Amino acid sequence: MTEQATGAHHPQPRARTGGQPSATVEHVTGAQSLIRSLEEVGADTVFGLPGGCILPAYDPLMDSTRVRHILVRHEQGAGHAATGYAQATGKVGVCMVTSGPGATNLVTPIADAAMDSVPMVAITGQVASSAIGTDAFQEADICGITMPITKHNFLVTRAEDIAHTIAEAFHIASTGRPGPVLVDIAKDALQARTTFSWPPTMDLPGYRPVTKPHAKQIREAAKLITQAKRPVLYVGGGVLKAGATAELKVLAELTGAPVTTTLMALGAFPDSHPLHVGMPGMHGSVTAVTALQKADLIVALGARFDDRVTGKLDSFAPYAKIVHADIDPAEIGKNRTADVPIVGDAREVLADLVQAVQAEHTEGNTGDYSAWWKDLSRWRETYPLGYDLPDDGSLSPQQVIQRIGQLAPEGTIFAAGVGQHQMWAAHFIDYEQPATWLNSGGAGTMGYAVPAAMGAKAGAPERTVWAIDGDGCFQMTNQELTTCALNNIPIKVAVINNGALGMVRQWQTLFYNQRYSNTVLHSGPDADGTPARGTRVPDFVKLSEAMGCYSIRCEDPADLDKVIEEANSINDRPVVIDFIVHEDAMVWPMVAAGTSNDEVQAARGVRPDFGDNEDD
């Protein structure tokens, strides 16, 4: 199996060899073997929902003192919670559901985890092995369904294969490029008798992720860095996954090159650091977008040149040579040809690059980026991130999110849904530490924030966790607030309530002549003609209170700080604040979909003037 292998793996009978088996062999059911295996791999939290085919596993789970099960209200919530747990803790997230619709409800969070390289193990029950393929009650070929969106998946039909399969699943999910692994277990395998000893022998032929980069490629990259006039360190989520933020800071300060962190990498490099030029992409800062366009060298670290960063690909960074370092060789050259390809773990790549650049400096080869920084500083000063307050005195969504960030305790974790509020949270909250920003970057999953925040808080109960959500996203998965209330998971939720599907509405404003087809979430003006403000059906305050939360509505900017501070002070239950904000606020800067990054707009109708420095 290669690093990118997917598909159902059917374990074959084989003798146990090697390893360090435990001194005693336990005689157990397959279900008991599953729970014992989860204990041994260090899974301390499982998000799940029982049903017929997985039910045998839930009986021994009740006796486990090492695995906490959190009963969710929807299987999608279990998957996103496992992702939030993994992103906040760095450990493998685990969810467990039954067959058929239980398993298919995990498809969205599995796809989400695959796109964002999140280590997750999804355990699903399956109908008895003799019934597989007969369209039995609640049967679904979940291995076939998830083949394109899992790093690997397994169908287990024998009790004796459960332990080694769980060990292999956790190893695959957490090594190399992290990702989701699905383990589908037939009901009769859970019920049958077997023996259990640990550790089992893993059998993964062909799975050998390369972590150590090639020395020659590292030397070539270091030479390009010191020779360049306009380099940029383009940092992706792989740097966070590798735990390489300290090494990144050393390299950046050693070279003096500007750093741009993608949406998935916020917190990998301190926002406040003078070398940080912001987030690139469709809604990135003008400085970051332009730095990549004007660069003569891009050093991509754990990033994948996705379309939201590059814009129109054939016009992206036309003057730049590319150093592309990634743990996944399939990413290198996929979208942009690399002049220096480097396959390896980001932490080892960065550590070796630091040494190689130091060697170049010792030989007198140091980069001179003074002219480059003169341009970058001018752009940063001329086109800073900002927003206008509404003329009618209503709440600005950007101001709400900015104040939440400013008033939050140090180390607060922020989870965002998808849309305008996601981009504002990326822009107007400062991320100084890794693992403080969780979002659905690749899949763009509405409904991600509440269950992901729940998972993060379950994994890091000592941390404050805020979910920044929209009124559209919130209506997709808010039932997990009940889960939070009943399981002592006191997250805080800010509903940025503009009464619309905000990002889609923005596109309708800009590209569809303000024809707001099916993006309005409220019921229209009041009987006296007063314009509606925010979604009122459902009433989010009453809904949240019904689910066991403390909830309050905020409409007046004068109340903003008081309400946020009140939310921060309540830690015995979930808190939901319904912020009624102006509906016409837009996300800027913006590069329209399918256009060149050269066409970035700092605000509506405002095209920056950069001058011509390509020949500097």
N, C-alpha and C positions, 0 to 999 in steps of 0.2 A: 504493500500500500504506500503510495507516495504521500507527500505532505498535503496535497490537495485531494486525496482520494475521498470519494463519497460512495455511498451505496450500502446496501444491506450486507453485513458480514455474517455468515453462518458458521459459528465455531465448530470445528471438527473434533471428534474424540481424539484424545492424545494423552500420553503419560505425563504425570507431573515430574518435572526434573528441575534441578537447580533451585535457586531461591533459598529462603530461610523459613521453612514452615514452622508454625507455632508448635509448641511442645505437645499440646493436646489436640486431638481431632474431635470435633463436635459433630454429633449426629443431629441433623436439623432438617427442616423443610426448606424448599427453595426460597420461600418468603423470608424465613429467618436468616438464610444465607445472604439475601439482599440487604436486610437491615444491618447485619453484622459487617458486611462489606462497606456499607456507607459509614459506619462507625470507624472502621479501620482506615479509610481514605481521608478521614477528618471532616466529613460533612456534618456540621453541627446544626444546620438549619435546612429544612425542606419545605417548600411552598407547594401545597397540593390540594386536591379535591378527590375524594374516593368515589368509586363506582364498581360495578360488578367484577370486571376482569382484574382490577388491581386490588380488590378487597382483601385477598389473602395476605398481601403485604402490610395492610393497615393493622392487622391483629398483632404481630410482633412489634410493630412500630410503637404501639401503646406501651410496651414494656421497656423501651429504650430510654436510658437515662442520659445518653450522649447526643441524641438527635432530637431537636425540637421541630415539631411539625406545626406549620401555620396554615390553618384552613382558610383558603381564599373563597371568594364568592363567584369567581369565574376563572376558567383555566387560563385565559389570556393574562389575567392578573398574576397568576402563578409564574408564568414565563417572564413577564417584565420585572416582577419582584426578584426573581433569580438573577436577572441581568443587573438590576440595581445593586443587589447584594454583592455580586462579583465585581462591579466597577468600583464600589466603595471600599471593599476589603482586599481586593486582589486575589481572592480565593475563587474556587469554582462554585458557581451558583447551581442549585439543584431544584428541580420541580418534578412533581410526580402526579400523574393523572390516569384516568382509565382509558379504555379503548374507544374506538369510533369517534363520536363528537367530542369527547374529552380530549382525545389526541389531536383531532383536527383543529380544535380551538387553540392549540399551541403553535400552529403554523406561523402566525404573524410574529409572536415573540422569538421563535426560532430563526425566522428570516431576518429579523431585526438584529439578533445576536450575531448571525453570520456576517451581515454587512458591516457591523462595528467590531468584529473580532473579539467577542466576549466569551470567556471560558464558561460554558454551561453544560450540564448534563441533564437531559430530559428523559425521565423514566416513564414509560407508558405500559399499561396493561394491554394484553392482546387476547383474543378468543383462544380457546384450547387449540393445541397444535393440529388435532385431527379435524378441526372445523375451519382452519385457515384456507381461504380460497373458495369457500362455499357460500359467501354472502351471508354469513351467520349474523345473528342479532348483534348490533353495535360492533361490527367488524369494519375496519378500514385499513388499507395497506399503508400504514403511516411511514414505513421505511421507504416505500416507493414514492409517496407524496413528498417526503422531506429530503429525498436524495439530492436535489440541487441546492438545498439550503442548509445542509449539515456538513461539518468537516468530515464526519464519518457516522454511520449508524449500524446498529446490530439488531438482528432478530434472534432471540434466545428461546429455544424450545426444549432445553434440557436443564434440569435443576443443577447438575454438576458444572454447568458452564456459567452460572450467574456470577460467582465470585471473581473469576479472572476477567470476565467481560466488564464488570464494574471497575476493576483496577485499570484495565486498558482504556475504558472510556474516559476516566479522570486524567490519565496520562496524556491521551490524545488531545483532550480539551484544553489542557493547561500548558502544553509544550509547543515549540515551534510558533507558528502563528495561531494564537488562541482562537477557539471557536466552539460552536455548539455540537454536542454529540448526543445522539438519540439511542436509547436502549429500550427496545420493545420486547416485552417478556410475556410469553404465552401463559395463560392461567394455570394450565396443568403443570408447567414447570415450577410455578410458585407453590403448588400444592404437593408436589412429589417430594420424597425423602432423598437426602444426599448427605455428604460429609462436608465439613467446613474447616479449613485451616488457612492460616495467613502468614506470610504473603503468598499469593498464588504465582504461578509462572505466567508471565505475559508473552504472547506470541504475536509480534507485529512485524512480519517480514516487509522490508522496504520502507518502513517508517523511520527515517533517520534525518530529522531536521538539522540543517547546517546552522550552527550558531557562531562559529569562529570565522571571521572574514579573512579573505585572501590577502596576504601581506602586500603583494605587488599592487593590488587595487587600492589599498589604503595609502600606499606611497604616492600613487598617481593622483589620488584625490587631494592629498596634502599639498602636492606641487601646484595643482590648479587653484587651490584656495589662496596660496601665497602669491600666485601670479595674477590673480583676478583683480580688476579694478572695481567691479560692482557685484560682489557676491551676496547671496542671500541664503540663510539657513532656513529651509522650508520643513517645518517640524509637524509630523502627523501623530496620530494616536498610538502608533507603534512605540514611540518613545515612552509614553506612559505605561503601556503594557509591559515593557521591558524593565521598568523601574530605573530608567536611565536619566532622570531629570538632573541629578547632580553632575553627571558627566557632560550633559548638554551645556550646563551653565559654565563649566570649566572651558569647554571648547569655544563657546561664544565669547567669553571674556579674553581667552587667549588670542583669538583671531581679531576680535573687534567687529565681526560681521553682524549685520542686522538679522534679527530673528523674527520669523512670522510663524504663528501657531494656528493650525486649522481648528475648525469647530470641534473636532474630536480630541484636540490636543490642548485645549485651554487649561491652564494650570501647570503645564509641563515646563513653562518658563514664566517667571513672574511678570504679570502685566505691567507692574510699576518699574521694571528694569529699563534703564535708558537704551539698551540695545533692542528692546522689543518694539516692533513697528505695527503690531496688531494682527488681526485675523484676516486671512485672504479670502477671496471667493466672491460669489454673487452678491452677498451683503457684507463683504469685508471692508475694512478701513481703506480709504483712498490710498494711504501710504503703502499698505501691504500689497494691495492689488497692483499698484504702479511699480513698486520695487521689483516684483516678479517680472513684470513686463519689460522693465528697463535693464534687468540684471544681465551680466555677462557670464555668470556662473550661478547655478542653483544646486545647492546640496540638499537633496531630499532625504529625510531621515524618517523612516516608518510612515511614509505618506504614499498615496497611490495616484496622484494626478487625476483625481476624479473630475467630472464635468462641472461641478459646482465651484471648483477652484480654478479650473483652466478657462472657463467660458468656451468660446469657439476654439477648438483644439488647434487648428492649423495656424491660428494667429497668436497662440500663447507663447510668451517669452521668446520672441524671434531671435534675440541676440545671444541667448544663453547656452553655454555648455551645461550638461547635466551629469551630476554625480547622484546616483540613485542607490540608496542602501535600504534593504528590506529583508526581513526574515523569510518572506515568501518569494521564491524565484519567479513565480508566475506573474507577479506584479511588475517586475522590472522589464521595461520595454513594452508593456501592454498598451499604454496610452501615449507615452513619449519615449523615444529612443534614448537610451542612456549612453553617454560617452564613457563613463566609468561605472559599470555595474558592480555592486557589492552585495553579496548575499551573506547575511549574518544577523545575529541578535543586536538590536540597537545599542544595548549597553556595551557590548564588546566592540562594536564598530566605533562608537564614540570614544571609548577608552583608548583604542588603537590609533584613532585619528589624532587625539590629543598628543600622543607620543610622537607620531609622525610629523605633526605641525611643529612641535618643539624641536625636532631634529632639523627641520627646514630653517627655523629661526636660528638655531646654533650655527648653521652654515651661512647665515646672513641673509636668508631669503624671508623677508617679511612683507606682508601686503600693505599697500598704501591706499587706504579707503577714504582719505580726507575729502576729496572732491565728491565722492559718493555720499558721504554723510552730510555734506553741505546741501545736496539736493534733497535727501531724505528729511533732514530737519526742516527745510523750507516747506515741503509738502505736509509734514506733520503739523506745522504751525498754521499753515494756510487752510488745511482741510481737516480739522479735528472732528471727532464724533460729537454730535450735539443734537438738540431737539428744541422745538418751540413749544411754549406752553399755550394751551387753547385760549382763544380770545374770550370765550364765554365763561371762563373761570372754572371749568370742569377739570376733572383729574386727567393729567397726562399719563398714559401708560408707562412711558419711559421714566417719568419721575417716580412713579410708584415702585417700579423695579429697582431703580437706582437707590432709593431710600431703603428698600428691603436689604439690599446688599450692604449699604453703609451702616445700618443699625444691627446687622446680624453679628452674633458672637464669632470670634476668631475660629477658623476651622469649619465653619458651616458648610454643609453639602447642599448644593442646589441641583434639583432635577427639573428639567423643562419639558413641556410638551412640544408640539411642532407647529410652527407658524410664526406670526409676528412676535409674539411674546418670547419665543425661543431666541430670535435674533436680538431682541432688546436685552434679554438676559445675558446673551453672549457679549453684547457691547457695553452695557452700563453697570454690570457687576464686575469687580476686580477679582481676578483669580490669581492668587499668589502661591498656592500650594497644589500639588497633584491630588487627584481623586476628590476634588471639590466641585466638579461640574459633570453632570450626567445628562445625556440627551440621546435621542435617536437620530444619529447623523446620516447614516447611509439609507435606511429605509424610510425615514421621516414618518414615524408612526404616531398618529394622533391617539391619545389615550395612554401614552407611555408614562407620563409624569407621576401620577398618584401611585400606581403600583411600584414603579421604580424607586420612588422616595420611600415607600414602605419597606422594600427590600434593603435599601441603604440603611435605614434606621434600625432594622432588625440586625443587620451586620455590624453596625457602629452605634450602639444605643447611647453612648456618651456624647455623640455629636448632635448638634442642631441640624435638622434637615428641613429645607423649604422646597416645596414643589411650586414652580411657577407655571401656571396652567392657563389656558384660554377657556372661554365659556363653551366653545365647540368641543375641544379635547376633553374637558372635564365631564361632559355628559356621556362619554364613552366608557369610562372605567371608574367612576366615582363610587361605585358600590364597594370598592376595597377600603373605603373609609370605615365601613362596618368592621372589616377585618382588623383594621388598625385599632379601633375603639375597643374591641373585645380581646385583643392580644397585647395591650399596653405598648402600642407603637405610636407615640405622640408626635406625628409629623405635623408640619404647618403648610397650609395650602393657600396660595394667593391666586384667586380666580381673576384674571384680567378680562373683565366683562365689557366688551364693546358691542354686544348684541349682534355679532356677525362672525362668519368664518373669515377672520381678518385678512390673512395673506391672500386668499382667493379673491376677496373683495378688493384688495389693493391691485391685483392684476386686472380685475374688471374695470377699476378706475383708470388704469394706465393704458390698457390694450383693448378694452371692449366698450368704449364710449359710455362708461358709467352705467352700463346695463347690469344691474345687480340680480342676476338670475340665480335664485336658490342659495343665496349666501346670507340672507337675513334670518336671524334666529329669534327675533322678538315678534310681537304681534302687530306692530305698526303704531302710528300716533294714538294718543289718548282720544277720548270722545270730544274733548274741547280743542283738538288739533295740536296739543302739546307734543313735540317730537319725543318718541320713545328713547329712553336711555338704558341700554343694556338689556340682557336677557332676563325676563322676570318670570317666565314659565319654562321650567320650574323655578320656584323661589329657592335659590341656592342656600339661603340662610336656614329656612325651614327644613329643606332636604338634608342639610348637613347635621342639623340638630337631631333630626329623626334617626340619623345613623350614629348618634352618640358623640358628636363633636361639639365643641364650643364654636359658635359662628357669629359673625357680625358683618354688617354692610358698611362700606365707606364710600361716600360720594363727594365729600368736601375736602379740598386740599388742606384746609386748616386742621383736619382730624388725622392726617396721614401718619405723622410720627407717633401720635398717641396710640393709634390702632396697631401699628407694627410693634411698638414696644410692649403693648398688652399681649400680643400673640407670642412674643419672645419669652414672656414671663410665665406662660402657662405650659406646664410640662407633664400634666397628669392625664391628658387626653388630646386627641387631634384638634387642631384649630383650623378653621376655614374662614378666610376673609373674602367677601365678594366686593371687589373694587369696580365700581361703575366708572368707566373711562370713556373718553371721547372716541367716537367711532371712525373719525377721519384720519387719525394718526397713521403715518406710513413708516416703513423701514427704509432708511437711507444710511449709507450709500447703496447703490444697486447697479448691477450689470444685468441687463435684460437677458432672458434665456435665449441661447443660440447666437448671441452677439459676442464680439471681441471684448476682452477686458480693457482694451484701449478706449472703449466707449463707456467706461464707468461714469456714473452720475453721482456727484456729491449730494445733491438734493434734486428735487423735481426740476428738470430743465437746466440744471447747473452742471455743465461739463468742465472739469478742471482743465486749466491751462498749464502744461508741464514744461513747455519749452522743448528744446531738442538737445538731449545730452548723449545720444547714442554713440557719438564718436569721441566722447571724452577719454 
